[in-house]
Amino acid sequence: MATPIKLALIGCGGISKAHVRGYKDLFDRGCRDFEISACMDVNAEAAEARAEEIAAYQGSKPAVFTELDALIGQEVAQAADVCVPHCFHHLVGIPLLRGGLHVMIEKPIGITIKATRWIIAAAEEEGRILATGENVRRDLAARACAWAIKEQGLIGDVRLVVVQAINRRPFDYTSYAMKWRGLKLLTGGGMIMDSGAHFGDMVQVLFGPPDEVACDMETYDRQIIADAPLIGSAPADVEDTWHAVLRFADGPLVTWTYSRALHGAEARQATYYGSEGTLYDLGFPFHPFQGGGRAVLADGSEISNDEIQETYLATLTEAARARFFPYGATDGFAIEVWDFINAIAEGRKPEMEGADGLQAKALCESCYESAVLGRPVKFDAVLAGDINAYQAPIDAYWEIS
């Protein structure tokens, strides 16, 4: 690539640390396809801190901004990596797109289905690339296990998937970084929306979109969140416990259970049962196969995570390796930003564009809509926006129509 693409980091809080590590991983591997030209956050200290971290390895310090309009007006970047809280995704993403920048937005791409469609429409109208920042599907271990299930047929036809994460670990709402995570007007929902966005994407990578979703959820922890951003003191109202059943027309029955509010022994598993064997997820259950997988086949033989990855890598052409693991990177954050930058350079679609983020989001929203309505819902109806009882108050608060 002749001229590096200038990239602005928008939002310099918690998740931006992982993005900066991804930038550095690529830089250390010799990638000079992009340059971080700006860091923007309403908290000047946070923006300055990220700029200093980047300067330490990049050799040049990004310009620091505290106002989005100033960053857009000074034309310091061609593209933006958006890492702000969920409620600001459309409020930041759309002005950037209207200002002529290509945009990648951290999952979940918009706070609601309607907000996401607003962002997608702006990208289409401006002729700009819109990517979803989703790291899990791109990690080596996740790609390898997805290949083993879909392409190799390692465990045959997948018939049942059981995913559980149950413990007692209340959120610390005294931490400023966690305050916005307890209120659905700010985050769109709890862990179904947050960590669950990874699950919502990967389960569709593996099995396609679901036909029907049924979900029950509870909020047991309603502690008062003091001085929450924008809202002030208010009781936590995001779900901390749920049980969902996902039905796929031509795929497995998937059960998805979570709680951080129950006493007793922890339960944690993600097990994929097939007609020819079983694949055990070795990592966090809601980030499917990010930590790898171990297979036990019908004849009792076992296939390790290392074997799965080695076999997968051996099937890849040189071109495929360069596309899936640019510069030899295997970290999902590094890969997602390279894919975004390369899509801009080559004028192609990114691996996960805005519409793909919407698909993942719709699965999460289907859980919420089912729980509020007290009945199963059709995934396609939620995706289309025909069912939005849960999302309607969020849309009203943010004046999304």
C-alpha positions in Angstrom: 0.0 0.0 0.0 1.6 3.2 -1.2 0.1 5.8 1.2 -1.0 4.7 4.8 -4.7 5.4 5.5 -5.1 7.9 8.4 -7.2 6.4 11.1 -8.8 8.2 14.1 -9.6 6.4 17.3 -13.0 7.7 18.6 -13.5 6.9 22.3 -10.6 6.2 24.5 -12.1 4.2 27.3 -11.9 0.5 28.3 -12.4 -1.4 25.0 -10.1 1.0 23.2 -7.2 -0.6 25.0 -7.7 -3.8 23.1 -7.9 -1.9 19.8 -4.6 -0.1 20.6 -3.0 -3.5 21.3 -4.3 -4.6 17.9 -2.7 -1.6 16.2 0.6 -2.3 18.0 0.5 -6.0 17.0 0.2 -5.1 13.4 2.9 -2.4 13.6 5.3 -4.8 15.3 4.7 -7.3 12.5 5.7 -4.7 9.9 2.3 -3.4 8.9 2.4 0.2 7.7 -1.0 0.2 5.9 -2.4 2.8 8.3 -1.4 5.5 10.7 -3.2 6.5 13.8 -3.6 10.2 13.2 -6.0 11.3 15.9 -7.5 10.2 19.3 -10.8 11.8 20.4 -12.6 11.5 23.7 -14.6 14.0 25.8 -12.2 13.1 28.6 -9.0 14.9 27.5 -6.8 12.8 29.8 -8.1 9.6 28.3 -7.5 10.8 24.7 -4.0 12.0 25.7 -3.1 8.7 27.4 -4.1 6.7 24.2 -2.2 9.1 22.0 1.0 8.7 24.2 0.6 4.9 24.0 0.4 5.0 20.3 3.2 7.4 19.9 5.5 5.1 21.9 5.5 2.5 19.0 4.3 4.5 16.0 6.9 7.2 16.3 4.4 10.0 15.7 1.8 11.2 18.2 -1.8 11.3 17.1 -3.6 14.7 17.4 -5.8 14.9 20.5 -9.4 16.1 20.3 -12.3 16.4 22.7 -14.9 17.4 20.2 -16.1 15.4 17.2 -16.9 18.4 15.0 -13.4 19.7 15.4 -11.9 16.3 14.4 -14.1 16.1 11.3 -13.6 19.8 10.4 -9.8 19.5 10.5 -9.8 16.5 8.1 -7.1 14.7 10.0 -8.4 11.2 9.1 -9.9 9.2 6.3 -11.4 6.6 8.6 -12.6 6.2 12.2 -12.5 3.3 14.7 -15.5 4.0 17.1 -15.2 2.7 20.6 -17.7 4.8 22.5 -20.6 3.5 24.8 -23.4 1.8 22.9 -25.9 4.7 23.2 -23.5 7.0 21.3 -22.8 4.7 18.4 -25.4 6.4 16.1 -24.7 9.9 17.5 -21.0 9.5 16.6 -21.0 7.1 13.7 -23.5 9.1 11.5 -21.7 12.5 11.7 -18.4 10.8 10.9 -20.0 9.1 7.8 -21.7 12.4 6.8 -18.3 14.1 7.3 -16.8 11.8 4.6 -15.0 9.2 6.8 -15.2 5.4 6.5 -16.3 4.0 9.9 -15.9 0.9 12.0 -18.1 0.7 15.0 -17.6 -1.7 18.0 -20.3 -4.3 18.5 -23.2 -4.1 19.0 -23.2 -1.6 16.1 -26.3 0.4 17.2 -28.2 0.6 20.5 -31.4 -0.7 18.7 -32.4 -2.1 15.4 -33.7 1.3 14.2 -30.5 3.0 15.3 -28.4 0.5 13.4 -30.5 1.0 10.3 -29.9 4.7 10.6 -26.1 4.2 10.6 -26.3 1.7 7.7 -28.4 4.2 5.7 -26.0 7.0 6.3 -23.1 4.8 5.0 -25.0 3.9 1.9 -26.0 7.5 1.2 -22.5 8.8 1.6 -20.8 5.9 -0.3 -18.6 5.0 2.7 -17.5 1.7 4.1 -19.2 0.7 7.4 -17.7 -2.2 9.3 -18.7 -3.9 12.5 -15.9 -4.2 15.1 -16.2 -7.9 16.0 -13.1 -9.7 17.1 -14.2 -13.2 18.1 -15.0 -14.7 14.7 -11.6 -13.6 13.5 -9.4 -15.2 16.1 -7.5 -18.3 14.9 -9.1 -20.7 17.3 -12.6 -19.5 16.4 -11.9 -19.7 12.7 -10.5 -23.2 13.1 -13.4 -24.6 15.1 -15.9 -22.9 12.8 -14.2 -24.6 9.9 -14.1 -28.0 11.7 -17.9 -27.8 12.3 -19.0 -26.4 8.9 -16.5 -27.5 6.4 -14.8 -30.6 7.8 -18.0 -32.0 9.5 -15.8 -33.0 12.4 -18.8 -33.9 14.7 -21.3 -34.6 12.0 -24.7 -32.8 12.0 -24.8 -30.6 15.1 -28.1 -31.4 16.9 -27.9 -29.7 20.3 -25.8 -26.9 21.8 -25.8 -26.2 25.5 -24.3 -22.9 26.7 -24.2 -21.9 30.4 -22.4 -19.3 32.5 -23.9 -19.2 36.0 -22.3 -17.6 39.1 -22.7 -14.8 41.6 -20.6 -11.9 40.5 -22.6 -8.6 40.8 -21.3 -5.7 38.8 -19.4 -3.0 40.6 -21.6 0.0 39.8 -19.3 2.3 41.9 -16.8 2.1 39.0 -17.4 4.9 36.5 -16.6 2.5 33.6 -19.5 0.2 34.7 -22.2 2.8 35.5 -23.5 3.0 32.0 -23.6 -0.8 31.7 -26.4 -1.1 34.3 -29.1 1.0 32.5 -30.7 -0.1 29.3 -31.2 3.4 28.0 -27.4 3.7 27.9 -26.3 0.2 26.9 -29.4 -1.2 25.1 -29.5 -4.1 27.5 -27.3 -6.3 29.7 -25.0 -9.2 28.9 -27.4 -10.5 26.2 -26.5 -7.4 24.3 -22.9 -6.9 25.5 -20.9 -10.1 25.6 -23.9 -11.8 23.9 -23.2 -9.8 20.7 -20.2 -12.1 20.2 -22.5 -15.2 20.7 -25.2 -13.7 18.4 -22.6 -13.4 15.6 -20.8 -16.7 16.0 -23.9 -18.8 16.3 -25.0 -17.5 13.0 -21.6 -18.0 11.5 -22.0 -21.6 12.4 -25.7 -22.2 11.8 -27.2 -19.3 9.9 -30.0 -17.1 11.3 -32.4 -18.7 13.7 -36.1 -19.2 12.9 -37.5 -18.6 16.4 -36.3 -17.4 19.7 -37.8 -17.8 23.1 -36.4 -16.2 26.2 -37.2 -15.5 29.9 -35.0 -13.0 31.8 -34.9 -11.4 35.3 -33.2 -8.5 37.0 -32.4 -9.5 40.6 -29.7 -6.8 41.2 -31.5 -3.5 41.3 -29.0 -1.5 43.3 -29.0 2.2 42.8 -26.4 3.4 40.4 -25.2 6.8 41.7 -24.5 9.6 39.2 -24.9 7.5 36.0 -24.0 9.4 32.8 -26.8 11.5 31.4 -29.5 9.9 33.6 -28.3 10.6 37.2 -28.9 8.2 40.1 -31.2 5.3 39.0 -31.8 1.6 39.8 -30.0 -0.9 37.6 -32.5 -2.3 35.1 -30.5 -4.6 32.8 -31.1 -8.3 32.9 -28.6 -10.3 35.1 -30.3 -13.7 34.5 -31.8 -15.3 31.5 -32.6 -18.6 29.7 -33.1 -18.6 25.9 -33.9 -21.3 23.4 -32.9 -20.7 19.8 -34.5 -22.8 17.1 -32.9 -23.1 13.7 -34.9 -24.4 10.7 -32.1 -26.6 9.5 -29.8 -26.6 12.5 -29.5 -27.5 16.1 -31.6 -26.6 19.2 -29.5 -24.1 21.2 -30.0 -23.3 24.8 -28.3 -20.2 26.3 -28.4 -19.6 30.0 -26.7 -17.0 32.2 -26.8 -15.5 35.6 -24.4 -13.4 37.7 -26.9 -13.3 40.6 -27.3 -16.9 41.9 -25.6 -18.6 44.8 -24.0 -22.0 44.8 -21.5 -23.8 42.6 -20.6 -22.1 39.3 -21.8 -23.7 36.1 -19.9 -23.0 32.9 -19.9 -24.9 29.7 -20.5 -24.6 25.9 -21.0 -28.1 24.4 -21.8 -28.8 20.8 -23.3 -32.2 20.4 -23.3 -33.7 16.9 -24.3 -37.0 15.2 -20.6 -38.1 15.0 -19.1 -36.6 18.2 -19.0 -33.7 20.6 -17.0 -30.4 20.5 -16.2 -28.8 23.8 -15.5 -25.0 23.9 -12.4 -24.4 26.0 -12.9 -20.7 26.5 -15.6 -18.3 27.8 -18.9 -19.8 26.6 -20.3 -16.5 25.1 -17.2 -16.0 22.9 -17.6 -19.3 20.9 -14.3 -21.1 20.4 -12.2 -18.0 21.0 -10.4 -20.2 23.5 -10.3 -23.2 21.2 -12.1 -26.5 21.2 -11.6 -30.2 21.9 -13.5 -32.9 20.1 -14.5 -36.4 21.3 -15.7 -38.5 18.4 -18.2 -41.3 18.4 -15.5 -44.0 18.5 -14.0 -42.5 21.7 -11.0 -40.9 20.0 -10.1 -37.3 20.9 -8.8 -34.4 18.8 -7.1 -31.6 20.6 -7.3 -27.9 20.0 -3.8 -27.8 18.6 -4.7 -30.6 16.1 -7.8 -28.8 15.0 -5.9 -25.6 14.4 -3.0 -27.3 12.6 -5.3 -29.2 10.3 -7.3 -26.0 9.5 -4.2 -24.0 8.7 -2.9 -26.7 6.4 -6.0 -26.3 4.3 -5.5 -22.6 3.7 -3.9 -21.3 0.5 -1.3 -18.6 0.8 -3.8 -16.0 -0.3 -6.3 -17.2 2.3 -3.8 -17.0 5.1 -2.9 -13.5 4.1 -6.5 -12.5 4.1 -7.6 -14.2 7.4 -4.3 -13.6 9.3 -2.7 -10.5 7.8 1.0 -10.2 8.6 0.7 -13.4 10.6 -1.6 -11.8 13.1 -4.0 -14.1 15.0 -5.5 -11.6 17.4 -9.1 -10.7 16.4 -8.7 -7.0 17.2 -5.6 -6.7 15.0 -7.4 -8.6 12.2 -10.6 -6.6 12.4 -8.8 -3.2 12.0 -6.6 -4.5 9.2 -9.7 -5.9 7.4 -11.4 -2.4 7.7 -8.3 -0.6 6.4 -7.7 -3.0 3.6 -11.4 -2.8 2.5 -11.0 0.9 2.2 -7.7 0.6 0.2 -9.2 -2.0 -2.2 -12.7 -0.7 -2.4 -14.2 -3.9 -1.2 -16.7 -5.0 1.5 -15.2 -5.7 4.9 -15.6 -9.3 6.3 -18.2 -8.0 8.7 -20.0 -4.9 7.4 -22.9 -3.0 9.0 -25.5 -5.5 7.8 -23.6 -8.4 9.4 -23.6 -6.5 12.7 -27.3 -6.0 12.4 -27.8 -9.7 12.0 -25.9 -10.4 15.2 -27.8 -7.7 17.0 -31.1 -9.0 15.9 -30.5 -12.3 17.7 -29.9 -10.4 20.9 -32.9 -8.2 20.4 -35.0 -11.3 19.7 -34.2 -12.5 23.2 -35.3 -9.2 24.7 -38.5 -9.0 22.6 -39.5 -12.5 23.5 -38.9 -11.9 27.3 -41.0 -8.7 27.2 -43.8 -10.2 25.2 -43.8 -13.5 27.1 -43.8 -15.6 23.9 -41.5 -16.9 21.2 -40.7 -14.4 18.4 -39.7 -14.9 14.8 -36.1 -13.7 14.2 -37.0 -12.2 10.8 -39.8 -10.1 12.3 -37.4 -8.6 14.9 -34.7 -8.0 12.2 -37.3 -6.2 10.1 -38.4 -4.0 13.0 -41.9 -5.4 13.1 -41.5 -6.4 16.7 -39.9 -3.8 19.0 -41.8 -3.7 22.3 -38.5 -3.8 24.3 -36.7 -1.4 22.1 -39.5 1.2 21.8 -38.7 3.1 25.1 -35.0 3.2 24.1 -35.8 4.6 20.7 -38.1 7.1 22.2 -35.5 8.3 24.7 -32.9 8.8 21.9 -35.6 10.2 19.5 -34.9 7.4 17.0 -37.8 7.0 14.6 
